[in-house]
């Protein structure tokens, strides 16, 4: 079986997913739609697909699935449109910046019996998955504490900040999902602090560029998250899980994994410069998983419900910062 895929959005992440579709056995990119026609033409031409429109793709008999890479404010409407059209859906996070809108969208998906997978690509990173496998194999005993460090090399432009939903909904949301992935229990309370240390303009727009979050489950398992919009040394992505019998960690990755030793000391190449190169394998693996869910009629993972839970944690973090206290998930 060949799964014919259409791509909605030909920007930076759209290009990443188009490449992933091309590398996936049993998948074929057949159409690309974008508000900027030149971008759609360039990407479609590169992958042998046709340029189309969103409505034409929804009505097309030769399209089995769509990958939504449009701006966030379009996600929920597009998910509902393609759920009603009977297409399988992969959507970049988040479904929407509003919890209520996210819930109503998921209700439509359920009513239509649609396949919906959310783009939490880090679950598919081979290094992070190896950490989860070590946990599942019992090598470190029961999980007790998780540490997640996620720092971008630089802050995005103000135009991006204005539409992103803020650091917790845009950046930390990935870490909230990985925290759930590693803890193995649902989170019950959130305590967050945030400030503006990188770019004053971000503060003027009502957002933050530096944040620390502490999550706790009902049984007392803990997770700490460190976020910054500035890491002068590269894209900083590390996790560590401490358990009753030991610990397991995933270190930063580099494009070239060598170390040079001289009389001056030890030197290693720089880190990846950003997510497009750091998570190349993860993006390919998540699209392969999406295609597999369609081919074998298995439940997609991560699901829309995973997206809702991560967004709920983001809302709790925002409330915690505003009220300077620990916030229970039942308050959001």
C-alpha positions in Angstrom: 0.0 0.0 0.0 1.2 3.5 -0.9 0.0 6.4 1.3 -0.5 9.5 -0.8 0.3 12.6 1.3 -0.4 16.3 0.8 1.5 19.0 2.6 -0.2 22.1 3.9 2.5 24.7 4.4 5.8 25.0 2.5 7.8 26.9 5.1 10.7 25.7 7.3 9.0 22.8 9.0 7.1 21.9 5.8 10.4 21.4 4.0 11.6 19.1 6.9 8.4 17.0 6.6 8.5 16.9 2.8 12.0 15.4 3.0 10.8 12.9 5.7 7.9 11.8 3.4 10.3 11.2 0.6 12.5 9.0 2.8 9.6 6.9 4.1 8.8 3.6 2.4 5.2 3.4 1.3 4.7 7.2 1.3 4.3 9.5 -1.6 4.1 13.3 -1.6 1.4 14.2 -4.2 0.4 17.8 -3.4 1.6 21.0 -1.7 -0.5 24.0 -0.7 0.8 27.3 0.7 -0.5 30.9 0.8 2.8 31.9 -0.9 2.6 30.3 -4.3 6.3 30.6 -5.0 7.1 28.5 -1.9 4.6 25.9 -2.9 5.9 25.7 -6.5 9.5 25.4 -5.3 8.8 22.6 -2.7 6.4 20.7 -5.0 8.9 20.8 -7.9 11.7 19.5 -5.7 9.6 16.4 -4.6 7.6 15.7 -7.8 4.3 16.9 -6.4 1.6 19.2 -7.7 0.7 22.6 -6.4 -2.8 22.7 -5.1 -5.2 24.5 -2.7 -6.4 23.4 0.7 -10.0 22.9 -0.6 -8.9 20.9 -3.6 -6.7 18.6 -1.4 -9.7 18.0 0.9 -11.8 16.9 -2.1 -9.0 14.9 -3.9 -9.5 11.2 -4.3 -5.8 10.6 -4.6 -4.9 12.1 -1.2 -5.0 9.7 1.8 -3.4 11.9 4.4 -2.3 15.5 5.1 0.6 17.0 7.1 -0.4 20.4 8.6 2.5 22.8 8.8 0.6 26.1 8.7 0.6 28.8 11.3 -1.0 27.7 14.6 -4.1 29.8 14.3 -5.1 27.6 11.3 -4.5 24.2 12.9 -7.8 23.4 14.5 -9.9 24.5 11.5 -7.8 22.5 9.2 -7.9 19.4 11.4 -11.7 19.6 11.5 -11.9 20.2 7.7 -9.8 17.1 6.9 -11.4 15.0 9.6 -14.7 15.6 7.9 -13.1 14.9 4.5 -12.0 11.4 5.7 -8.2 12.1 5.5 -5.7 11.0 8.1 -4.1 14.0 9.7 -0.6 14.8 11.1 -0.4 18.2 12.6 2.4 20.2 14.1 1.9 21.2 17.8 -0.2 22.7 19.2 -3.7 22.1 18.0 -4.6 25.5 19.1 -3.5 28.1 21.7 -6.9 27.8 23.5 -7.8 24.8 25.6 -11.5 25.1 24.8 -10.8 25.3 21.1 -8.5 22.3 21.3 -11.2 20.3 23.1 -13.9 21.2 20.6 -11.5 20.2 17.8 -10.8 16.8 19.4 -14.5 16.2 19.8 -14.9 16.7 16.0 -12.0 14.3 15.3 -13.7 11.7 17.6 -17.1 12.1 16.0 -15.5 11.6 12.5 -13.4 8.7 13.6 -10.4 10.4 12.1 -6.7 9.5 12.5 -4.9 12.4 14.2 -1.3 12.4 15.2 0.5 15.3 16.8 4.0 16.4 16.0 5.9 15.8 19.2 9.0 14.7 17.3 11.3 14.3 20.4 9.5 11.1 21.4 11.1 9.6 18.2 14.6 10.9 18.8 16.8 7.7 19.0 18.7 9.0 22.0 15.6 10.0 24.0 13.9 6.7 23.0 16.9 4.8 24.3 16.5 6.5 27.6 12.8 5.4 27.7 13.9 1.8 26.7 16.4 1.7 29.6 13.5 2.7 31.9 11.2 0.1 30.5 13.9 -2.6 30.9 14.2 -1.8 34.6 17.8 -0.9 34.3 17.5 2.2 36.6 14.7 0.9 38.8 11.7 3.1 39.5 11.8 6.6 38.0 12.1 9.2 40.7 13.4 12.4 39.1 13.8 13.8 35.6 15.9 16.7 34.4 15.3 18.3 31.0 17.5 21.1 29.6 16.2 22.7 26.4 17.8 25.9 25.2 17.6 27.6 21.8 20.7 29.2 20.2 18.9 32.5 19.8 15.6 34.2 20.3 13.1 34.3 17.4 12.0 37.6 15.9 9.3 39.7 17.5 6.8 38.8 14.7 7.2 35.2 15.7 6.8 35.9 19.4 3.5 37.7 18.7 1.8 34.7 17.2 3.6 31.9 19.0 1.5 31.8 22.1 4.5 32.4 24.3 7.4 30.4 25.5 5.4 27.8 27.4 2.9 27.0 24.6 5.6 27.2 21.9 8.9 26.0 23.3 8.3 24.3 26.7 5.3 22.4 25.3 7.9 19.9 23.8 9.4 19.5 27.2 6.1 19.0 28.9 5.4 16.1 26.4 8.8 14.6 27.0 8.3 14.9 30.8 5.1 12.8 30.5 6.9 10.4 28.2 9.7 9.8 30.8 7.9 10.0 34.1 5.3 7.4 33.1 2.7 9.1 35.3 0.4 12.0 34.8 1.6 15.3 36.3 -0.6 16.8 39.0 1.1 20.1 39.9 3.2 22.7 38.2 5.4 25.4 39.6 7.0 27.8 37.1 9.2 30.9 37.2 10.0 33.0 34.1 11.8 36.2 33.3 13.2 38.3 30.4 17.0 38.0 30.4 17.8 37.8 26.6 15.8 40.4 24.7 13.8 43.2 26.3 11.5 43.3 23.3 10.2 39.9 24.2 9.1 41.3 27.6 7.4 44.2 25.9 5.3 41.7 23.9 4.2 40.1 27.2 6.4 36.9 26.9 9.4 35.5 28.6 12.7 34.2 27.3 14.0 32.3 30.3 12.0 29.8 32.4 12.3 27.1 35.0 9.5 24.6 35.6 9.1 22.0 38.3 6.5 19.3 37.7 5.2 16.7 40.2 3.1 13.6 39.9 0.6 12.5 42.6 3.1 9.9 43.8 5.9 12.5 44.2 7.9 11.9 41.1 9.6 15.2 40.0 10.7 16.8 36.8 12.7 20.0 36.4 12.8 21.9 33.1 15.3 24.6 32.1 14.5 26.8 29.1 16.4 29.7 27.6 16.1 31.5 24.3 19.9 32.0 24.3 22.6 29.4 24.3 25.7 30.9 22.7 27.3 27.5 22.4 24.6 25.9 20.2 21.3 24.0 20.5 21.3 22.6 24.0 19.2 19.4 24.4 19.9 17.1 27.3 17.9 14.8 29.6 18.6 12.8 32.7 16.4 10.3 34.5 17.3 9.3 38.1 15.8 6.1 39.4 15.9 3.9 42.5 18.7 1.8 41.0 20.7 4.3 38.9 20.4 6.9 36.3 20.3 7.2 32.5 21.1 10.3 30.4 21.1 11.5 26.8 23.8 14.0 26.1 24.0 16.8 23.6 24.5 15.7 20.0 27.0 17.0 17.5 27.0 16.8 13.7 30.4 15.1 14.0 31.1 12.9 17.1 34.8 13.2 17.5 37.2 14.5 20.1 40.6 15.9 19.5 43.3 15.7 22.2 46.4 17.9 22.0 48.9 19.5 24.4 46.3 22.3 24.8 43.6 19.9 26.0 40.6 18.2 24.6 38.3 19.7 21.9 35.0 18.6 20.4 33.1 20.0 17.4 30.2 22.4 18.2 26.7 21.4 18.9 24.0 21.3 16.2 22.9 24.8 15.4 19.1 24.2 15.7 16.3 21.7 15.6 16.3 21.1 11.8 19.6 19.2 12.0 19.5 18.0 15.7 16.2 16.1 15.2 16.5 15.0 11.6 16.2 11.3 12.6 13.2 12.1 14.9 11.3 13.9 12.1 11.9 10.9 9.7 10.8 8.4 12.4 7.6 10.2 13.3 6.4 10.5 9.7 7.2 6.8 9.3 5.1 6.1 12.4 2.3 8.2 11.0 2.3 6.2 7.7 2.4 3.0 9.6 -0.6 3.9 11.7 -2.5 4.4 8.4 -1.3 1.3 6.7 -1.9 -1.0 9.7 -4.8 0.8 11.2 -3.2 1.3 14.6 -3.8 4.2 16.9 -1.6 7.2 16.1 0.9 8.2 18.7 1.4 10.9 20.0 -2.4 11.5 19.9 -4.5 14.6 20.0 -5.1 13.8 23.7 -1.3 14.0 24.2 -1.4 17.5 22.6 -4.3 18.6 25.0 -2.4 17.4 28.0 0.8 19.2 27.0 -1.2 22.4 26.4 -2.9 22.1 29.8 0.6 21.9 31.4 1.5 25.1 29.5 -1.6 26.9 30.8 -0.8 25.7 34.4 2.8 27.1 34.0 1.4 30.5 32.8 -1.0 30.6 35.8 1.9 29.6 38.2 4.1 32.5 36.9 1.3 35.0 37.1 0.2 33.9 40.7 3.7 32.9 42.0 2.5 29.6 43.3 2.2 25.9 42.6 -0.8 25.2 40.4 -2.8 21.9 40.3 -3.9 20.6 36.9 -7.5 20.6 38.2 -7.3 24.4 38.4 -6.8 24.8 34.6 
